[in-house]
Amino acid sequence: MMTKDKRNNFLWNTLGAGLNAFHSPLFLMVVSRVLGMRDAGYYSLAFTTGVLLSNVGLFGVRSYQITDVQNEHADGVYLNTRIVTSFMMTIAVLLYSLTKADGGTLFLIVLLQGLWRVPEVMADVMHGTLQMNGRLDLAGKSLLTRASLCIAAFITSMYVTKNLVISCFSLVLVNTLVFFAYDIHNYRKIIRNHRFALDREVKALLNSCLPLFLISLIYAYLINAPRYSIDSFGTPEIQTLYSIIVLPASMIWALFILVLNPLLPHLAKLYFSGKHKEFLKYIEMMTAGIVAFSVLYLVLMYVGGIRLFEIVYKVPLMEYRFEFMLAGAASCFLCIATVFSNLLIVIRRKRLLLISYIATALFALGSSIRFVIRAGLSGALWSYLITMILLMI
């Protein structure tokens, strides 16, 4: 039976993570309407790169943290580790941005989209501590506050200044303010005194999470491989179209993640307590739910969803109905693969997971380039679908 505290945790986490999942489609819509398809393509790539580089800061620590039911590491160790990885992420953002230095504005957009994620990454491990201490509601409120303010700041800035650099800078400013004014305050409700130390435990945790970091980095590449192939062999306009087509399916995946994450500590307890039948039952229920929801999504998109996206983005999309179906099917396989991936982390089969990801990434690297060169936008979607099927397998 769900207690009042659990309902409260679920409600706030769902609201916060749900609104957070709308950043990408909403911001892309605003940029495409205000600045046009070309700038929207640049923004989409910068946004995706920021998400990819945030994996350096995350380093797979949160997945390890919320399934640490045997208390292998103290809360302070997780935060100290995240401080180290956030510094690494900042350096990675700066170095990657320099590869776009000849692009002028693109350099600044990529830089700011990366820096925007740094306070969010720092807050993430604090949210893990709140979750493990039964205060996931505080983490949800943080996500809701951050998402609301970021949306307001970006949209207002975009329509007032019509400048993408200023709008991206407003996101960095909002995330930094929320982190210092809200997240640190909530963390201190659980951990009153914290001292930074780069000690043996931090190094041990970094070593334990290294496979998870590599997995998360490859994972982020896998779901965005077609974007990078389009960046090299396509045009910004194709990049924008691809982003719009995969957006609704990506939102389903993002919403699924917010449902899955609160379940992981419970699944870990079931597994380590020997309740394997109940553990497997959860997996079957989640997989069946994903398939059923995906079928419903495909029907709704085919009947009228694509027309709605045409109105919102002011872009002709009905001719890409088949590509929308490919993206929806790919999202189904991605969600199932995400379940399996997280459960392999729960049972600490990191090496097996890493081997699977490397094999799939090698396929994606070659196939996405070949498909994009031969068939453009349609090829990118076929590559995405086949990669997700292989990843699930």
N, C-alpha and C positions, 0 to 999 in steps of 0.2 A: 504493500500500500504506500502511495506517495504522500509523504508528510508535507506540512505547510512550508517548512524550510526548503524541501526539495522542489516543490511547486514554484516557490519564489525564485530559487536558483535557475530553474529551467526557463521561467518566464523572462527574466531579465537577460539571461544569456542568449535566448532566442531572439529577443528584440534587438539587442546590441549587435550580435553577429549577423543577424538578418539585414539590418540597415547597412552594416559594414560591407556586405556582399554586393550592395548596389552602387558602390563607388565607380567601378569600371564602366557599367553601362550608362550611368547617369552622366559621368564626366565626358565620356566619348560622345554622347548625344549633344551635350552643350558645346563642345569644341567643334563638332561637325556642323552644327547649326550656325554658330557665330563666326567661325573662321574657315569652314569649308573642308572638303574631303582630304585634301593634301595635308593640312596641319593636323587633322584628326588621325591620319596614318602615322605621322611622326609621334604624336602624343601616345597613341596605342602602343607603339614599340617601346617608348620610354617607360610607360606604365608597366609593361610586361617585364622589362629589364629590371626595374625597381623591385618587382616581386621576386624575380630570379635571384638578385643579389641579396635580398633580405634573408635568403636561406643561409648565407654565410653567417649572419648574425644569429639566426635561430639555431643553427648547428645541430638540429634534431634534439635539442635539450628538453623541450616541452613534452614530446612524446615519451621520453625516458622518465621525466619528472612525474607525470601524472599516472604512470604505471609502476612507480617505485613503491609498491605496497609493503615492501619489506624494509623500508627506510634505510637504504644503503648510503644515502647522502643527506646531509642537513640542508635546510632551506637556504642558509647563507652561502653554502657551496654552490648551489644552483645560480644564485644571483651573481656571485663572483665570477663564475664561468661565463655568464651572459655578458658581463662587463667586458671581459676579454674578447669574446666573439663579436660584440658590437663595435669595438675598436677595429677589429679585423674587417668588419663589414664596411666601416667608414673608409678605410684605406682602399678596399676593393671598389667602392663606388667612385672614389676620386680617380683611381687608375683607369677604370673602364670609361669614365666620362672623357678622359684625355684622348681616347681613341676616336672621339667624335669632335675633337677640338677644331677641325677644319670646317665643321658645320655651323659654327657660331651659335645661333639660337638653340640648335639641337644639343650642343654640348651642355648648355645651361639647363635645358629641360631634363635631360638624362641625369645630370648631377642632382637637381632638386628633387626629382622623383625618387632617387635613391636615398637622399638625406631625409626625405619625408618619412621613410620607413624606420629610421634608426630609433627614435623615441618609442615607436610602436613595438619594435623588437625588444627593447629594454622592458617595456611594460608587460610583454607576453609572459616572461618568466615569473613576474610578480603575480600575474593572474593565475599561473600554475600553483603557486603557493596558496593563494586564496582558495582555489578549487580544492586542494588537498586538505584544507582546513574548513571545508563546508561553507565557504563564502563566495561561491561562483556568482552570486547576485551582484557583488561589488565589481567583479570583472565585467559582467554584462553591462552594468551601468556605465563603466568606463568606456566600453566599446560604443555604447549608444551616444554618450556625450561627445566622444571623439568624432564619430561618424557624422552626427548632426552638425557640429561646428565646422568640420571640414567641408561638408556639402554646402553649407551656407556661405562659407568664405570663398570657396572656389567659384560657385555660380555667380555670386555678387561681383567678385573681382573680374570674372570673365566678361560679364555683360557691361560693367562700368568701364574697364580699361581696354577690353578686347586684346589683351596681351597675355600670352600663354606663360611667359616667364614669371610675370608678377603673380598670376593665379597659382602657379606651382609653388612660388615662395610663400604664399599665404597658407598653403597646406603644411609646410615645414614649421611655420610659426605656430599654428594651431596645435599640431601634435606635440611640439615641445612644451607649450604652456599646459596642456592637459596632463602630460607626464609629470611635470614638477608640481602642479597644483592639486592633482587628484590621485594619480597612481601611487606616488611615493607616500602620500598621506594614508591611503588605504593599506598599503604594505606594512606601515608602521603599527597598524592595529594588531597585526599578527606577530611581526618581528620588530620589537621596539629598538633594539640596538644592533647595528650591523657594521662590521669592519671589513674593508677590502683586504684580501690577502691572496697572493698568487702562490698557494702552497701545494703540497703533494696531492691533496684531495681534488683540487681544481684540475690538476694535470691528469689525475686518474679519470675524472668525469669527462674531460675532453677526449681522452683515449677511448673511453667507453662509447661516447657519442659520435666518434669519427665516422664509423660506418653509416650511422643515421644521417650525418651531415652529407656524406657523399650520395646517399640514397635520395635525400631531399633535393639536392642540387640536380641530380640526374632526373628526378621526378619533375622538377620545374622545367627542365629542358624538354623532356618528353612531351609535355602537354603544350609546349610552345614551339616545338621544332619547325612546324610549317611557317610560323611568323618569321623566324630567322632566315629561312630559305626564301621567303617572299622579299625580305629586306635586301637579300643579296641578288636575287634574280627576278624580282617583280617590281612593282611600283607602289608609291604611297597610297594610291587610290585602291589598288587590290588589297593592300594591307587593311584599309578601313573596311572594305566589304567583308573580308575574312573575319575581322573583329566583330562586326555586327552579326554575322551569321552564327558565330560560335558563342555569342554573348548569352542568349537565353539558356543554352545547354550548360554553359559555364556557371550560370547563376544557380542552376539546379545542383550542380556539384558542390558549389560553395555552401548552399543551404544544407546539403547532406552532411558536410563536414561539421557544421554546428550541431547537428543531431548526434553524430557519431562520437565527437570528442567527450561529451559528458558520460557516455556509456563505457569508455575505455577503462577507467578505474574499476568499475563493477565487473567487466569482463576479465580483467586481470585477477581479481579476487576469486572469481569462479574457477579460472584455470589453475591457479596456484593452490586452491583448496581441494582440487581433485574432482570438481563437479563438471566433468567434461561433457556429459550429455546435455546439461543445461547450457553450457558454453556453445556447443554445436547448434543447439536449437535457436539461440540468438542469431547465429550466422545465417541459418536457413531463413529465418524471418526477415532479416535485413535484406538478403539477396532477393527474396520474393517481392518485398516491398519496392525495391529499386526497379525491378523489371516491370511491375504493375504501373508504377508512377511514370516510367519512361514511355510506356505504350500510350498512356493518357496524354502525356506531353506531345508526342508525335501527332496524335489525332488532333489536338487543339491547335498546334502550330499549322498543320496542313489545312485545317478548316478556316481559321481566321487570324491566327497569331501573326503570320507573316505580313498580312495587310496592316495590322496594328503597328508593326515595326516600321513599315513604309511611312506611315503617318508621323510617327515619333521622330524618325531620323531624316525624313524628307529625301529618301533615296529609293529608286525603283528596285524592289526586291523580289517580286513575284516570279521573275524568270529564274531565281535561284532557289525555288521550292525544293528541288531534289537535294541541293547542298545543305539546306536546313535540316532535312531528314538524316543526312549523313552525320551532321554534327550532333543531332539528338541521339542517334544510335551510339555514336562514339562516347557520349556522356554517360550512357547506361553502363558500358563496359568499363569506363574510367571509375565510376562509383563502386562497382563490384571489385575492381582491382584495388581501390583504396581501402575497402574493408579487409581484404586479404593482407595488404601491406601492413596495416596497423595491427592486425592480429599476429602477424609474424614478429612485429616489434614487441608486442605483449609477451609472447612466449620466448623472446630473446633469440630468434633465429635471424640475426642481422646479416650474417655472411651469406646465407642462402638468398636473402632478399637483395643484397647488393649485387650478387652474380646475375640474378634475374634482371635487374635494372640496367646493368652494363650491357647485357646481351640485347635488350630491347632498344637501348640508346644507340648502339652501333647500327641496328636496323633502321631506326628513325633518321639517323644522320644521312645515310645514303638514300633512303627512299624519299624523304621529304624534298631533297634537292632534285632528284630525278622526276618526281611527280609534278613539282612546280614548274620545272623547265618544259615538260611535255604538255601539261594540261592546265597550267596557271591556277586559278582559284579552285576549280573542280579537283585538280590534282592534289592541292593542299588538303582539301577535305578528305579525299580518299586515303591519303597518307596518314592523316590524323586518326581515322577510323581503324585502319589496319594496325597501326601502332598500339591503340588502346586494346584491341582484341588480343594482340600478342602479349601485352603487359598483363592482362587479366589471366591468360593461360599460364 
